[in-house]
Amino acid sequence: MISMIDDAVNAYGRRRNGSSNVSFDSTTESAQDIATEVLKNTINIPPTGYVNQGERIMVYVARDVDFSRVYEVVGTD
């Protein structure tokens, strides 16, 4: 949020000085820093369960999961 305010102030200052270039460097850098930090915190999460390959499992979810947009069975004629 602070980086967005900083970018807005910088853009206003450039506009006032007659520059037509607008740059959002602080916001871009902050987003990249956040993504890097999230990756550091989540990359080393150990697996919570082990299952042999090919073994059937049951997964319970709180809501219906709809895969119709990514998986469609099409019959052959």
mmCIF file of the N, C-alpha and C atoms, coordinates in Angstrom:
data_MODEL
# 
_entry.id   MODEL 
# 
loop_
_atom_site.group_PDB 
_atom_site.id 
_atom_site.type_symbol 
_atom_site.label_atom_id 
_atom_site.label_alt_id 
_atom_site.label_comp_id 
_atom_site.label_asym_id 
_atom_site.label_entity_id 
_atom_site.label_seq_id 
_atom_site.pdbx_PDB_ins_code 
_atom_site.Cartn_x 
_atom_site.Cartn_y 
_atom_site.Cartn_z 
_atom_site.occupancy 
_atom_site.B_iso_or_equiv 
_atom_site.pdbx_formal_charge 
_atom_site.auth_seq_id 
_atom_site.auth_comp_id 
_atom_site.auth_asym_id 
_atom_site.auth_atom_id 
_atom_site.pdbx_PDB_model_num 
ATOM 1   N N  . MET A 1 1  ? 0.830   -1.189  0.000   1.00 0.00 ? 1  MET A N  1 
ATOM 2   C CA . MET A 1 1  ? 0.000   0.000   0.000   1.00 0.00 ? 1  MET A CA 1 
ATOM 3   C C  . MET A 1 1  ? 0.873   1.252   0.000   1.00 0.00 ? 1  MET A C  1 
ATOM 4   N N  . ILE A 1 2  ? 1.905   1.232   0.811   1.00 0.00 ? 2  ILE A N  1 
ATOM 5   C CA . ILE A 1 2  ? 2.803   2.391   0.875   1.00 0.00 ? 2  ILE A CA 1 
ATOM 6   C C  . ILE A 1 2  ? 3.487   2.604   -0.462  1.00 0.00 ? 2  ILE A C  1 
ATOM 7   N N  . SER A 1 3  ? 3.880   1.500   -1.123  1.00 0.00 ? 3  SER A N  1 
ATOM 8   C CA . SER A 1 3  ? 4.548   1.630   -2.415  1.00 0.00 ? 3  SER A CA 1 
ATOM 9   C C  . SER A 1 3  ? 3.608   2.228   -3.459  1.00 0.00 ? 3  SER A C  1 
ATOM 10  N N  . MET A 1 4  ? 2.315   1.906   -3.380  1.00 0.00 ? 4  MET A N  1 
ATOM 11  C CA . MET A 1 4  ? 1.356   2.482   -4.323  1.00 0.00 ? 4  MET A CA 1 
ATOM 12  C C  . MET A 1 4  ? 1.203   3.981   -4.092  1.00 0.00 ? 4  MET A C  1 
ATOM 13  N N  . ILE A 1 5  ? 1.191   4.396   -2.836  1.00 0.00 ? 5  ILE A N  1 
ATOM 14  C CA . ILE A 1 5  ? 1.106   5.823   -2.519  1.00 0.00 ? 5  ILE A CA 1 
ATOM 15  C C  . ILE A 1 5  ? 2.358   6.532   -3.009  1.00 0.00 ? 5  ILE A C  1 
ATOM 16  N N  . ASP A 1 6  ? 3.512   5.909   -2.798  1.00 0.00 ? 6  ASP A N  1 
ATOM 17  C CA . ASP A 1 6  ? 4.780   6.472   -3.258  1.00 0.00 ? 6  ASP A CA 1 
ATOM 18  C C  . ASP A 1 6  ? 4.770   6.640   -4.776  1.00 0.00 ? 6  ASP A C  1 
ATOM 19  N N  . ASP A 1 7  ? 4.290   5.620   -5.495  1.00 0.00 ? 7  ASP A N  1 
ATOM 20  C CA . ASP A 1 7  ? 4.207   5.705   -6.952  1.00 0.00 ? 7  ASP A CA 1 
ATOM 21  C C  . ASP A 1 7  ? 3.247   6.801   -7.393  1.00 0.00 ? 7  ASP A C  1 
ATOM 22  N N  . ALA A 1 8  ? 2.114   6.931   -6.703  1.00 0.00 ? 8  ALA A N  1 
ATOM 23  C CA . ALA A 1 8  ? 1.139   7.966   -7.059  1.00 0.00 ? 8  ALA A CA 1 
ATOM 24  C C  . ALA A 1 8  ? 1.729   9.360   -6.865  1.00 0.00 ? 8  ALA A C  1 
ATOM 25  N N  . VAL A 1 9  ? 2.444   9.566   -5.775  1.00 0.00 ? 9  VAL A N  1 
ATOM 26  C CA . VAL A 1 9  ? 3.080   10.863  -5.518  1.00 0.00 ? 9  VAL A CA 1 
ATOM 27  C C  . VAL A 1 9  ? 4.137   11.145  -6.579  1.00 0.00 ? 9  VAL A C  1 
ATOM 28  N N  . ASN A 1 10 ? 4.937   10.142  -6.918  1.00 0.00 ? 10 ASN A N  1 
ATOM 29  C CA . ASN A 1 10 ? 5.961   10.324  -7.954  1.00 0.00 ? 10 ASN A CA 1 
ATOM 30  C C  . ASN A 1 10 ? 5.328   10.630  -9.309  1.00 0.00 ? 10 ASN A C  1 
ATOM 31  N N  . ALA A 1 11 ? 4.247   9.937   -9.647  1.00 0.00 ? 11 ALA A N  1 
ATOM 32  C CA . ALA A 1 11 ? 3.566   10.177  -10.922 1.00 0.00 ? 11 ALA A CA 1 
ATOM 33  C C  . ALA A 1 11 ? 2.997   11.592  -10.964 1.00 0.00 ? 11 ALA A C  1 
ATOM 34  N N  . TYR A 1 12 ? 2.416   12.034  -9.850  1.00 0.00 ? 12 TYR A N  1 
ATOM 35  C CA . TYR A 1 12 ? 1.872   13.392  -9.785  1.00 0.00 ? 12 TYR A CA 1 
ATOM 36  C C  . TYR A 1 12 ? 2.985   14.420  -9.956  1.00 0.00 ? 12 TYR A C  1 
ATOM 37  N N  . GLY A 1 13 ? 4.116   14.181  -9.301  1.00 0.00 ? 13 GLY A N  1 
ATOM 38  C CA . GLY A 1 13 ? 5.243   15.099  -9.423  1.00 0.00 ? 13 GLY A CA 1 
ATOM 39  C C  . GLY A 1 13 ? 5.769   15.177  -10.843 1.00 0.00 ? 13 GLY A C  1 
ATOM 40  N N  . ARG A 1 14 ? 5.851   14.036  -11.513 1.00 0.00 ? 14 ARG A N  1 
ATOM 41  C CA . ARG A 1 14 ? 6.321   14.024  -12.906 1.00 0.00 ? 14 ARG A CA 1 
ATOM 42  C C  . ARG A 1 14 ? 5.324   14.740  -13.816 1.00 0.00 ? 14 ARG A C  1 
ATOM 43  N N  . ARG A 1 15 ? 4.049   14.523  -13.563 1.00 0.00 ? 15 ARG A N  1 
ATOM 44  C CA . ARG A 1 15 ? 3.016   15.161  -14.378 1.00 0.00 ? 15 ARG A CA 1 
ATOM 45  C C  . ARG A 1 15 ? 3.056   16.675  -14.205 1.00 0.00 ? 15 ARG A C  1 
ATOM 46  N N  . ARG A 1 16 ? 3.289   17.100  -12.989 1.00 0.00 ? 16 ARG A N  1 
ATOM 47  C CA . ARG A 1 16 ? 3.353   18.535  -12.699 1.00 0.00 ? 16 ARG A CA 1 
ATOM 48  C C  . ARG A 1 16 ? 4.555   19.191  -13.364 1.00 0.00 ? 16 ARG A C  1 
ATOM 49  N N  . ASN A 1 17 ? 5.639   18.437  -13.496 1.00 0.00 ? 17 ASN A N  1 
ATOM 50  C CA . ASN A 1 17 ? 6.848   18.958  -14.129 1.00 0.00 ? 17 ASN A CA 1 
ATOM 51  C C  . ASN A 1 17 ? 6.785   18.859  -15.649 1.00 0.00 ? 17 ASN A C  1 
ATOM 52  N N  . GLY A 1 18 ? 5.676   18.374  -16.192 1.00 0.00 ? 18 GLY A N  1 
ATOM 53  C CA . GLY A 1 18 ? 5.515   18.321  -17.641 1.00 0.00 ? 18 GLY A CA 1 
ATOM 54  C C  . GLY A 1 18 ? 5.944   17.012  -18.269 1.00 0.00 ? 18 GLY A C  1 
ATOM 55  N N  . SER A 1 19 ? 6.355   16.053  -17.482 1.00 0.00 ? 19 SER A N  1 
ATOM 56  C CA . SER A 1 19 ? 6.765   14.762  -18.031 1.00 0.00 ? 19 SER A CA 1 
ATOM 57  C C  . SER A 1 19 ? 5.528   13.912  -18.291 1.00 0.00 ? 19 SER A C  1 
ATOM 58  N N  . SER A 1 20 ? 5.496   13.264  -19.453 1.00 0.00 ? 20 SER A N  1 
ATOM 59  C CA . SER A 1 20 ? 4.353   12.405  -19.774 1.00 0.00 ? 20 SER A CA 1 
ATOM 60  C C  . SER A 1 20 ? 4.628   10.945  -19.442 1.00 0.00 ? 20 SER A C  1 
ATOM 61  N N  . ASN A 1 21 ? 5.820   10.632  -18.963 1.00 0.00 ? 21 ASN A N  1 
ATOM 62  C CA . ASN A 1 21 ? 6.162   9.258   -18.595 1.00 0.00 ? 21 ASN A CA 1 
ATOM 63  C C  . ASN A 1 21 ? 5.637   8.945   -17.200 1.00 0.00 ? 21 ASN A C  1 
ATOM 64  N N  . VAL A 1 22 ? 4.985   7.801   -17.082 1.00 0.00 ? 22 VAL A N  1 
ATOM 65  C CA . VAL A 1 22 ? 4.483   7.349   -15.787 1.00 0.00 ? 22 VAL A CA 1 
ATOM 66  C C  . VAL A 1 22 ? 5.101   6.002   -15.496 1.00 0.00 ? 22 VAL A C  1 
ATOM 67  N N  . SER A 1 23 ? 5.694   5.873   -14.317 1.00 0.00 ? 23 SER A N  1 
ATOM 68  C CA . SER A 1 23 ? 6.358   4.626   -13.937 1.00 0.00 ? 23 SER A CA 1 
ATOM 69  C C  . SER A 1 23 ? 5.897   4.229   -12.544 1.00 0.00 ? 23 SER A C  1 
ATOM 70  N N  . PHE A 1 24 ? 5.674   2.920   -12.364 1.00 0.00 ? 24 PHE A N  1 
ATOM 71  C CA . PHE A 1 24 ? 5.233   2.401   -11.072 1.00 0.00 ? 24 PHE A CA 1 
ATOM 72  C C  . PHE A 1 24 ? 6.284   1.440   -10.531 1.00 0.00 ? 24 PHE A C  1 
ATOM 73  N N  . ASP A 1 25 ? 7.488   1.933   -10.352 1.00 0.00 ? 25 ASP A N  1 
ATOM 74  C CA . ASP A 1 25 ? 8.616   1.096   -9.942  1.00 0.00 ? 25 ASP A CA 1 
ATOM 75  C C  . ASP A 1 25 ? 8.435   0.515   -8.549  1.00 0.00 ? 25 ASP A C  1 
ATOM 76  N N  . SER A 1 26 ? 8.005   1.314   -7.597  1.00 0.00 ? 26 SER A N  1 
ATOM 77  C CA . SER A 1 26 ? 7.895   0.837   -6.214  1.00 0.00 ? 26 SER A CA 1 
ATOM 78  C C  . SER A 1 26 ? 6.863   -0.272  -6.086  1.00 0.00 ? 26 SER A C  1 
ATOM 79  N N  . THR A 1 27 ? 5.732   -0.112  -6.764  1.00 0.00 ? 27 THR A N  1 
ATOM 80  C CA . THR A 1 27 ? 4.686   -1.131  -6.699  1.00 0.00 ? 27 THR A CA 1 
ATOM 81  C C  . THR A 1 27 ? 5.176   -2.436  -7.302  1.00 0.00 ? 27 THR A C  1 
ATOM 82  N N  . THR A 1 28 ? 5.859   -2.358  -8.443  1.00 0.00 ? 28 THR A N  1 
ATOM 83  C CA . THR A 1 28 ? 6.377   -3.556  -9.100  1.00 0.00 ? 28 THR A CA 1 
ATOM 84  C C  . THR A 1 28 ? 7.397   -4.251  -8.222  1.00 0.00 ? 28 THR A C  1 
ATOM 85  N N  . GLU A 1 29 ? 8.309   -3.487  -7.643  1.00 0.00 ? 29 GLU A N  1 
ATOM 86  C CA . GLU A 1 29 ? 9.330   -4.068  -6.766  1.00 0.00 ? 29 GLU A CA 1 
ATOM 87  C C  . GLU A 1 29 ? 8.687   -4.705  -5.542  1.00 0.00 ? 29 GLU A C  1 
ATOM 88  N N  . SER A 1 30 ? 7.696   -4.044  -4.951  1.00 0.00 ? 30 SER A N  1 
ATOM 89  C CA . SER A 1 30 ? 7.036   -4.591  -3.765  1.00 0.00 ? 30 SER A CA 1 
ATOM 90  C C  . SER A 1 30 ? 6.314   -5.889  -4.083  1.00 0.00 ? 30 SER A C  1 
ATOM 91  N N  . ALA A 1 31 ? 5.634   -5.946  -5.225  1.00 0.00 ? 31 ALA A N  1 
ATOM 92  C CA . ALA A 1 31 ? 4.931   -7.171  -5.613  1.00 0.00 ? 31 ALA A CA 1 
ATOM 93  C C  . ALA A 1 31 ? 5.922   -8.308  -5.810  1.00 0.00 ? 31 ALA A C  1 
ATOM 94  N N  . GLN A 1 32 ? 7.057   -8.009  -6.411  1.00 0.00 ? 32 GLN A N  1 
ATOM 95  C CA . GLN A 1 32 ? 8.075   -9.042  -6.615  1.00 0.00 ? 32 GLN A CA 1 
ATOM 96  C C  . GLN A 1 32 ? 8.652   -9.487  -5.273  1.00 0.00 ? 32 GLN A C  1 
ATOM 97  N N  . ASP A 1 33 ? 8.878   -8.557  -4.366  1.00 0.00 ? 33 ASP A N  1 
ATOM 98  C CA . ASP A 1 33 ? 9.392   -8.902  -3.036  1.00 0.00 ? 33 ASP A CA 1 
ATOM 99  C C  . ASP A 1 33 ? 8.401   -9.774  -2.273  1.00 0.00 ? 33 ASP A C  1 
ATOM 100 N N  . ILE A 1 34 ? 7.120   -9.459  -2.383  1.00 0.00 ? 34 ILE A N  1 
ATOM 101 C CA . ILE A 1 34 ? 6.094   -10.252 -1.704  1.00 0.00 ? 34 ILE A CA 1 
ATOM 102 C C  . ILE A 1 34 ? 6.053   -11.662 -2.277  1.00 0.00 ? 34 ILE A C  1 
ATOM 103 N N  . ALA A 1 35 ? 6.105   -11.781 -3.599  1.00 0.00 ? 35 ALA A N  1 
ATOM 104 C CA . ALA A 1 35 ? 6.083   -13.101 -4.235  1.00 0.00 ? 35 ALA A CA 1 
ATOM 105 C C  . ALA A 1 35 ? 7.292   -13.924 -3.819  1.00 0.00 ? 35 ALA A C  1 
ATOM 106 N N  . THR A 1 36 ? 8.451   -13.296 -3.734  1.00 0.00 ? 36 THR A N  1 
ATOM 107 C CA . THR A 1 36 ? 9.662   -13.992 -3.306  1.00 0.00 ? 36 THR A CA 1 
ATOM 108 C C  . THR A 1 36 ? 9.526   -14.472 -1.872  1.00 0.00 ? 36 THR A C  1 
ATOM 109 N N  . GLU A 1 37 ? 8.993   -13.636 -1.001  1.00 0.00 ? 37 GLU A N  1 
ATOM 110 C CA . GLU A 1 37 ? 8.823   -14.002 0.409   1.00 0.00 ? 37 GLU A CA 1 
ATOM 111 C C  . GLU A 1 37 ? 7.822   -15.144 0.568   1.00 0.00 ? 37 GLU A C  1 
ATOM 112 N N  . VAL A 1 38 ? 6.723   -15.091 -0.174  1.00 0.00 ? 38 VAL A N  1 
ATOM 113 C CA . VAL A 1 38 ? 5.731   -16.169 -0.110  1.00 0.00 ? 38 VAL A CA 1 
ATOM 114 C C  . VAL A 1 38 ? 6.348   -17.476 -0.578  1.00 0.00 ? 38 VAL A C  1 
ATOM 115 N N  . LEU A 1 39 ? 7.114   -17.440 -1.651  1.00 0.00 ? 39 LEU A N  1 
ATOM 116 C CA . LEU A 1 39 ? 7.763   -18.648 -2.150  1.00 0.00 ? 39 LEU A CA 1 
ATOM 117 C C  . LEU A 1 39 ? 8.737   -19.206 -1.125  1.00 0.00 ? 39 LEU A C  1 
ATOM 118 N N  . LYS A 1 40 ? 9.508   -18.343 -0.479  1.00 0.00 ? 40 LYS A N  1 
ATOM 119 C CA . LYS A 1 40 ? 10.451  -18.800 0.553   1.00 0.00 ? 40 LYS A CA 1 
ATOM 120 C C  . LYS A 1 40 ? 9.721   -19.501 1.697   1.00 0.00 ? 40 LYS A C  1 
ATOM 121 N N  . ASN A 1 41 ? 8.558   -18.969 2.077   1.00 0.00 ? 41 ASN A N  1 
ATOM 122 C CA . ASN A 1 41 ? 7.817   -19.522 3.212   1.00 0.00 ? 41 ASN A CA 1 
ATOM 123 C C  . ASN A 1 41 ? 7.049   -20.791 2.879   1.00 0.00 ? 41 ASN A C  1 
ATOM 124 N N  . THR A 1 42 ? 6.759   -21.027 1.604   1.00 0.00 ? 42 THR A N  1 
ATOM 125 C CA . THR A 1 42 ? 5.939   -22.185 1.250   1.00 0.00 ? 42 THR A CA 1 
ATOM 126 C C  . THR A 1 42 ? 6.693   -23.292 0.532   1.00 0.00 ? 42 THR A C  1 
ATOM 127 N N  . ILE A 1 43 ? 7.903   -23.047 0.099   1.00 0.00 ? 43 ILE A N  1 
ATOM 128 C CA . ILE A 1 43 ? 8.611   -24.040 -0.708  1.00 0.00 ? 43 ILE A CA 1 
ATOM 129 C C  . ILE A 1 43 ? 9.084   -25.238 0.114   1.00 0.00 ? 43 ILE A C  1 
ATOM 130 N N  . ASN A 1 44 ? 9.287   -25.068 1.395   1.00 0.00 ? 44 ASN A N  1 
ATOM 131 C CA . ASN A 1 44 ? 9.821   -26.151 2.221   1.00 0.00 ? 44 ASN A CA 1 
ATOM 132 C C  . ASN A 1 44 ? 8.765   -26.829 3.088   1.00 0.00 ? 44 ASN A C  1 
ATOM 133 N N  . ILE A 1 45 ? 7.505   -26.762 2.694   1.00 0.00 ? 45 ILE A N  1 
ATOM 134 C CA . ILE A 1 45 ? 6.452   -27.435 3.455   1.00 0.00 ? 45 ILE A CA 1 
ATOM 135 C C  . ILE A 1 45 ? 6.547   -28.930 3.175   1.00 0.00 ? 45 ILE A C  1 
ATOM 136 N N  . PRO A 1 46 ? 6.716   -29.740 4.219   1.00 0.00 ? 46 PRO A N  1 
ATOM 137 C CA . PRO A 1 46 ? 6.826   -31.186 4.002   1.00 0.00 ? 46 PRO A CA 1 
ATOM 138 C C  . PRO A 1 46 ? 5.469   -31.780 3.625   1.00 0.00 ? 46 PRO A C  1 
ATOM 139 N N  . PRO A 1 47 ? 5.473   -32.926 2.946   1.00 0.00 ? 47 PRO A N  1 
ATOM 140 C CA . PRO A 1 47 ? 4.198   -33.570 2.609   1.00 0.00 ? 47 PRO A CA 1 
ATOM 141 C C  . PRO A 1 47 ? 3.441   -33.966 3.868   1.00 0.00 ? 47 PRO A C  1 
ATOM 142 N N  . THR A 1 48 ? 2.121   -33.912 3.806   1.00 0.00 ? 48 THR A N  1 
ATOM 143 C CA . THR A 1 48 ? 1.321   -34.246 4.984   1.00 0.00 ? 48 THR A CA 1 
ATOM 144 C C  . THR A 1 48 ? 0.864   -35.696 4.979   1.00 0.00 ? 48 THR A C  1 
ATOM 145 N N  . GLY A 1 49 ? 1.095   -36.408 3.910   1.00 0.00 ? 49 GLY A N  1 
ATOM 146 C CA . GLY A 1 49 ? 0.720   -37.821 3.855   1.00 0.00 ? 49 GLY A CA 1 
ATOM 147 C C  . GLY A 1 49 ? 1.468   -38.525 2.744   1.00 0.00 ? 49 GLY A C  1 
ATOM 148 N N  . TYR A 1 50 ? 1.579   -39.817 2.861   1.00 0.00 ? 50 TYR A N  1 
ATOM 149 C CA . TYR A 1 50 ? 2.276   -40.609 1.851   1.00 0.00 ? 50 TYR A CA 1 
ATOM 150 C C  . TYR A 1 50 ? 1.343   -41.696 1.341   1.00 0.00 ? 50 TYR A C  1 
ATOM 151 N N  . VAL A 1 51 ? 1.265   -41.861 0.029   1.00 0.00 ? 51 VAL A N  1 
ATOM 152 C CA . VAL A 1 51 ? 0.421   -42.874 -0.598  1.00 0.00 ? 51 VAL A CA 1 
ATOM 153 C C  . VAL A 1 51 ? 1.232   -43.510 -1.717  1.00 0.00 ? 51 VAL A C  1 
ATOM 154 N N  . ASN A 1 52 ? 1.120   -44.827 -1.831  1.00 0.00 ? 52 ASN A N  1 
ATOM 155 C CA . ASN A 1 52 ? 1.809   -45.505 -2.925  1.00 0.00 ? 52 ASN A CA 1 
ATOM 156 C C  . ASN A 1 52 ? 1.226   -45.059 -4.262  1.00 0.00 ? 52 ASN A C  1 
ATOM 157 N N  . GLN A 1 53 ? 2.082   -44.986 -5.267  1.00 0.00 ? 53 GLN A N  1 
ATOM 158 C CA . GLN A 1 53 ? 1.661   -44.551 -6.586  1.00 0.00 ? 53 GLN A CA 1 
ATOM 159 C C  . GLN A 1 53 ? 0.590   -45.494 -7.135  1.00 0.00 ? 53 GLN A C  1 
ATOM 160 N N  . GLY A 1 54 ? -0.479  -44.936 -7.676  1.00 0.00 ? 54 GLY A N  1 
ATOM 161 C CA . GLY A 1 54 ? -1.559  -45.723 -8.244  1.00 0.00 ? 54 GLY A CA 1 
ATOM 162 C C  . GLY A 1 54 ? -2.607  -46.168 -7.246  1.00 0.00 ? 54 GLY A C  1 
ATOM 163 N N  . GLU A 1 55 ? -2.383  -45.925 -5.983  1.00 0.00 ? 55 GLU A N  1 
ATOM 164 C CA . GLU A 1 55 ? -3.338  -46.334 -4.955  1.00 0.00 ? 55 GLU A CA 1 
ATOM 165 C C  . GLU A 1 55 ? -4.532  -45.382 -4.936  1.00 0.00 ? 55 GLU A C  1 
ATOM 166 N N  . ARG A 1 56 ? -5.718  -45.931 -4.698  1.00 0.00 ? 56 ARG A N  1 
ATOM 167 C CA . ARG A 1 56 ? -6.923  -45.100 -4.623  1.00 0.00 ? 56 ARG A CA 1 
ATOM 168 C C  . ARG A 1 56 ? -6.960  -44.363 -3.286  1.00 0.00 ? 56 ARG A C  1 
ATOM 169 N N  . ILE A 1 57 ? -7.408  -43.120 -3.367  1.00 0.00 ? 57 ILE A N  1 
ATOM 170 C CA . ILE A 1 57 ? -7.577  -42.323 -2.151  1.00 0.00 ? 57 ILE A CA 1 
ATOM 171 C C  . ILE A 1 57 ? -8.950  -41.667 -2.190  1.00 0.00 ? 57 ILE A C  1 
ATOM 172 N N  . MET A 1 58 ? -9.423  -41.236 -1.057  1.00 0.00 ? 58 MET A N  1 
ATOM 173 C CA . MET A 1 58 ? -10.675 -40.481 -0.979  1.00 0.00 ? 58 MET A CA 1 
ATOM 174 C C  . MET A 1 58 ? -10.350 -39.087 -0.454  1.00 0.00 ? 58 MET A C  1 
ATOM 175 N N  . VAL A 1 59 ? -10.901 -38.096 -1.114  1.00 0.00 ? 59 VAL A N  1 
ATOM 176 C CA . VAL A 1 59 ? -10.679 -36.712 -0.722  1.00 0.00 ? 59 VAL A CA 1 
ATOM 177 C C  . VAL A 1 59 ? -12.038 -36.091 -0.423  1.00 0.00 ? 59 VAL A C  1 
ATOM 178 N N  . TYR A 1 60 ? -12.185 -35.528 0.748   1.00 0.00 ? 60 TYR A N  1 
ATOM 179 C CA . TYR A 1 60 ? -13.417 -34.852 1.140   1.00 0.00 ? 60 TYR A CA 1 
ATOM 180 C C  . TYR A 1 60 ? -13.206 -33.350 1.026   1.00 0.00 ? 60 TYR A C  1 
ATOM 181 N N  . VAL A 1 61 ? -14.146 -32.685 0.374   1.00 0.00 ? 61 VAL A N  1 
ATOM 182 C CA . VAL A 1 61 ? -14.065 -31.236 0.212   1.00 0.00 ? 61 VAL A CA 1 
ATOM 183 C C  . VAL A 1 61 ? -15.344 -30.604 0.752   1.00 0.00 ? 61 VAL A C  1 
ATOM 184 N N  . ALA A 1 62 ? -15.266 -29.339 1.097   1.00 0.00 ? 62 ALA A N  1 
ATOM 185 C CA . ALA A 1 62 ? -16.407 -28.632 1.673   1.00 0.00 ? 62 ALA A CA 1 
ATOM 186 C C  . ALA A 1 62 ? -17.444 -28.246 0.622   1.00 0.00 ? 62 ALA A C  1 
ATOM 187 N N  . ARG A 1 63 ? -17.017 -28.134 -0.642  1.00 0.00 ? 63 ARG A N  1 
ATOM 188 C CA . ARG A 1 63 ? -17.927 -27.741 -1.724  1.00 0.00 ? 63 ARG A CA 1 
ATOM 189 C C  . ARG A 1 63 ? -17.746 -28.684 -2.900  1.00 0.00 ? 63 ARG A C  1 
ATOM 190 N N  . ASP A 1 64 ? -18.729 -28.681 -3.792  1.00 0.00 ? 64 ASP A N  1 
ATOM 191 C CA . ASP A 1 64 ? -18.604 -29.454 -5.019  1.00 0.00 ? 64 ASP A CA 1 
ATOM 192 C C  . ASP A 1 64 ? -17.469 -28.882 -5.859  1.00 0.00 ? 64 ASP A C  1 
ATOM 193 N N  . VAL A 1 65 ? -16.713 -29.760 -6.480  1.00 0.00 ? 65 VAL A N  1 
ATOM 194 C CA . VAL A 1 65 ? -15.624 -29.347 -7.355  1.00 0.00 ? 65 VAL A CA 1 
ATOM 195 C C  . VAL A 1 65 ? -16.056 -29.657 -8.783  1.00 0.00 ? 65 VAL A C  1 
ATOM 196 N N  . ASP A 1 66 ? -16.050 -28.655 -9.633  1.00 0.00 ? 66 ASP A N  1 
ATOM 197 C CA . ASP A 1 66 ? -16.509 -28.800 -11.012 1.00 0.00 ? 66 ASP A CA 1 
ATOM 198 C C  . ASP A 1 66 ? -15.313 -28.756 -11.956 1.00 0.00 ? 66 ASP A C  1 
ATOM 199 N N  . PHE A 1 67 ? -15.031 -29.881 -12.597 1.00 0.00 ? 67 PHE A N  1 
ATOM 200 C CA . PHE A 1 67 ? -13.916 -29.963 -13.537 1.00 0.00 ? 67 PHE A CA 1 
ATOM 201 C C  . PHE A 1 67 ? -14.385 -29.883 -14.989 1.00 0.00 ? 67 PHE A C  1 
ATOM 202 N N  . SER A 1 68 ? -15.633 -29.520 -15.232 1.00 0.00 ? 68 SER A N  1 
ATOM 203 C CA . SER A 1 68 ? -16.176 -29.539 -16.587 1.00 0.00 ? 68 SER A CA 1 
ATOM 204 C C  . SER A 1 68 ? -15.452 -28.586 -17.534 1.00 0.00 ? 68 SER A C  1 
ATOM 205 N N  . ARG A 1 69 ? -14.858 -27.534 -17.023 1.00 0.00 ? 69 ARG A N  1 
ATOM 206 C CA . ARG A 1 69 ? -14.151 -26.585 -17.892 1.00 0.00 ? 69 ARG A CA 1 
ATOM 207 C C  . ARG A 1 69 ? -12.778 -27.089 -18.303 1.00 0.00 ? 69 ARG A C  1 
ATOM 208 N N  . VAL A 1 70 ? -12.214 -28.019 -17.555 1.00 0.00 ? 70 VAL A N  1 
ATOM 209 C CA . VAL A 1 70 ? -10.869 -28.501 -17.877 1.00 0.00 ? 70 VAL A CA 1 
ATOM 210 C C  . VAL A 1 70 ? -10.845 -29.959 -18.308 1.00 0.00 ? 70 VAL A C  1 
ATOM 211 N N  . TYR A 1 71 ? -11.944 -30.678 -18.085 1.00 0.00 ? 71 TYR A N  1 
ATOM 212 C CA . TYR A 1 71 ? -11.977 -32.095 -18.417 1.00 0.00 ? 71 TYR A CA 1 
ATOM 213 C C  . TYR A 1 71 ? -13.337 -32.426 -19.006 1.00 0.00 ? 71 TYR A C  1 
ATOM 214 N N  . GLU A 1 72 ? -13.337 -32.898 -20.234 1.00 0.00 ? 72 GLU A N  1 
ATOM 215 C CA . GLU A 1 72 ? -14.596 -33.217 -20.888 1.00 0.00 ? 72 GLU A CA 1 
ATOM 216 C C  . GLU A 1 72 ? -14.472 -34.570 -21.569 1.00 0.00 ? 72 GLU A C  1 
ATOM 217 N N  . VAL A 1 73 ? -15.434 -35.442 -21.328 1.00 0.00 ? 73 VAL A N  1 
ATOM 218 C CA . VAL A 1 73 ? -15.448 -36.748 -21.973 1.00 0.00 ? 73 VAL A CA 1 
ATOM 219 C C  . VAL A 1 73 ? -16.182 -36.606 -23.297 1.00 0.00 ? 73 VAL A C  1 
ATOM 220 N N  . VAL A 1 74 ? -15.510 -36.980 -24.370 1.00 0.00 ? 74 VAL A N  1 
ATOM 221 C CA . VAL A 1 74 ? -16.094 -36.882 -25.696 1.00 0.00 ? 74 VAL A CA 1 
ATOM 222 C C  . VAL A 1 74 ? -16.146 -38.277 -26.289 1.00 0.00 ? 74 VAL A C  1 
ATOM 223 N N  . GLY A 1 75 ? -17.325 -38.695 -26.716 1.00 0.00 ? 75 GLY A N  1 
ATOM 224 C CA . GLY A 1 75 ? -17.479 -40.012 -27.328 1.00 0.00 ? 75 GLY A CA 1 
ATOM 225 C C  . GLY A 1 75 ? -16.960 -40.022 -28.759 1.00 0.00 ? 75 GLY A C  1 
ATOM 226 N N  . THR A 1 76 ? -16.509 -41.185 -29.209 1.00 0.00 ? 76 THR A N  1 
ATOM 227 C CA . THR A 1 76 ? -16.048 -41.314 -30.592 1.00 0.00 ? 76 THR A CA 1 
ATOM 228 C C  . THR A 1 76 ? -17.142 -41.963 -31.418 1.00 0.00 ? 76 THR A C  1 
ATOM 229 N N  . ASP A 1 77 ? -17.320 -41.512 -32.625 1.00 0.00 ? 77 ASP A N  1 
ATOM 230 C CA . ASP A 1 77 ? -18.356 -42.068 -33.512 1.00 0.00 ? 77 ASP A CA 1 
ATOM 231 C C  . ASP A 1 77 ? -17.782 -43.086 -34.455 1.00 0.00 ? 77 ASP A C  1 
# 
